[in-house]
Amino acid sequence: MKRHYAALLDEYLKLFPCVAIIGVRQCGKTSLIHQLPGEWTHYDLEKIQDRDIIQTNPDLFFRLNPEKVTMDESQLLPDLYPALRVAIDNQRDKCGRFIITGSSSPELTRSISESLAGRVAIIEMEPFNLAEAYEKPVSSIYPLIMQQALASHSRELTPIHTLDEVMRHWLNGGYPEPWIKNTVRFKKLWMQNYIQTYLDRDILRSFPRLSGDKYRLFTQLLSQLSGQIINYSNVSRLLGVSQPTARDYFNIAQGTFIWRHLPAYEKNATKRIIKHPKGYLRDTGMLHHLLHLHDLNMLLTHPQMGHSWETMISENIIRGLTSLGAEFEYFHYRTGAGAEIDLVLEGEFGLLPIEIKYAQRITNKSLRSLREFIQNYSCQYGLIIHNHETVQRYDENIIGIPATCL
């Protein structure tokens, strides 16, 4: 199954000596690099033999393998990065020589940045978004956002999915293997083993002093906290740990790519802003497994339904823009008076507030926070993602986009 990241990887290989593909385990990084055209030599550092070949003498390894080399799960060999820097500098002007991948290590990005700054392009890869799951091209909404042309071309957007397809992706999440095997029984067993492997192999191996029981409890707690404002003191009390330890747990979950941390947007604030961060489990399939929600009817009647829908839409927007190489940051926004914006993006395309609603009919009252944010921050326009059948124009600068267009 083709990934939207493939075009971005091809572009980066023409511009940089090395590309790092990072992301949660089993999101498709290895499959992507094995689809590269040309003769590449692949090393998997989870295999003892491959790891020994490199770690015995990293500098000599790169002299013998000066280009077209991929190194999977590179976080398992930190000594790799300084030697890779030397190898790159020996032929600094030559591009497309090395690809490294990594997952499940909060120190990974920092290590890459410190050792390979200016020499590496980083792609943060995620499980399937909506279009990838159904093997469809990138939705035109994302290039239009990047080109700052969505406001003038929004009428051209048409649904690329059926509502049933959107609901199925929402329920099942985006991990590739359950999509490919495509049975309810396999998905349940796969997710059960995936979470256990994440805890036992990735977390406890990387953090041997961590309390396994406490972190297991924390992982379960994340399903209840997903989509909500995070109060670290409440979390620490529920887990029976200190506040610094609770913060460390969140940093680990963020650093291993299962949790997305959304800081509060408080730039040039004219009103009292709730400064607590917000966050959610990135994959709704994992969220629903932890909540024991195995069919759509159970999901639609669950108290977490609204937060889960918001997660799925937010992730699709972030993944769609990321796969095109957009440079942006993401936030949430809430005032002391209760005004709230689910997702705020700020990047090369400007400031974009996005409200997310499961409903098909959008009331005038539900647009109040979006109108207020657009006015206070002089935004070109704002989006509301809904379940209407067609694109709607609520104001001159508020555009309603069906989820089926993502």
URQUI-V741169 format. One record per backbone hydrogen bond with DSSP energy under -1.0 kcal/mol. NH is the residue of the N-H (numbers start at 0). CO is the residue of the C=O. Records with the same first field share a line. If there is no record, write none. Layout:
NH = CO ; CO
This chain:
5 = 2
8 = 4
9 = 5
10 = 6
11 = 7
12 = 8
14 = 11
15 = 11
17 = 118
18 = 97
19 = 120
20 = 99
21 = 122
22 = 101
26 = 23
31 = 27
32 = 28
33 = 29
34 = 31
35 = 32
40 = 67
42 = 69
44 = 71
46 = 43
50 = 46
51 = 47
52 = 48
53 = 49
54 = 50
55 = 51
60 = 56
61 = 57
62 = 58
63 = 59
64 = 60
68 = 96
69 = 40
70 = 98
71 = 42
73 = 100
75 = 72
76 = 73
79 = 76
80 = 77
83 = 79
84 = 80
85 = 81
86 = 82
87 = 83
88 = 84
89 = 85
90 = 87
93 = 90
95 = 15
96 = 16
97 = 16
98 = 68
99 = 18
100 = 70
101 = 20
107 = 104
110 = 106
111 = 107
112 = 108
113 = 109
114 = 110
115 = 111
118 = 115
120 = 17
122 = 19
124 = 21
127 = 173
132 = 128
133 = 129
134 = 131
135 = 130
141 = 138
143 = 139
144 = 140
145 = 141
146 = 142
147 = 144
148 = 143
152 = 148
153 = 149
155 = 152
156 = 153
159 = 403
160 = 403
165 = 161
166 = 162
167 = 163
168 = 164
169 = 165
170 = 166
171 = 167
172 = 168
178 = 174
179 = 175
180 = 176
181 = 177
186 = 182
187 = 183
188 = 184
189 = 185
190 = 186
191 = 187
192 = 188
193 = 189
194 = 190
195 = 191
196 = 192
197 = 193
198 = 194
199 = 195
200 = 196
201 = 196
202 = 197
203 = 198
205 = 201
206 = 202
209 = 206
214 = 210
215 = 211
216 = 212
217 = 213
218 = 214
219 = 215
220 = 216
221 = 217
223 = 220
224 = 220
225 = 221
226 = 278
227 = 224
229 = 276
234 = 230
235 = 231
236 = 232
237 = 233
238 = 234
239 = 235
240 = 235
245 = 241
246 = 242
247 = 243
248 = 244
249 = 245
250 = 246
251 = 247
252 = 248
253 = 249
254 = 250
255 = 251
256 = 253
257 = 252
258 = 252
259 = 279
261 = 277
264 = 331
273 = 333
277 = 261
278 = 227
279 = 259
281 = 257
286 = 282
287 = 283
288 = 284
289 = 285
290 = 286
291 = 288
292 = 287
298 = 294
299 = 295
301 = 298
304 = 301
307 = 303
308 = 304
309 = 305
310 = 306
311 = 307
312 = 308
313 = 309
314 = 310
315 = 311
316 = 312
317 = 313
318 = 314
319 = 315
320 = 316
321 = 317
322 = 318
324 = 321
325 = 320
328 = 345
330 = 343
331 = 262
332 = 340
334 = 338
335 = 271
337 = 334
340 = 332
342 = 353
343 = 330
344 = 351
345 = 328
346 = 349
347 = 326
349 = 346
351 = 344
353 = 342
354 = 382
356 = 384
366 = 363
367 = 364
370 = 366
371 = 367
372 = 368
373 = 369
374 = 370
375 = 371
376 = 372
378 = 373
381 = 396
382 = 352
383 = 398
384 = 354
385 = 400
386 = 358
391 = 399
393 = 397
394 = 397
398 = 381
399 = 391
400 = 383
402 = 385
404 = 401
405 = 402
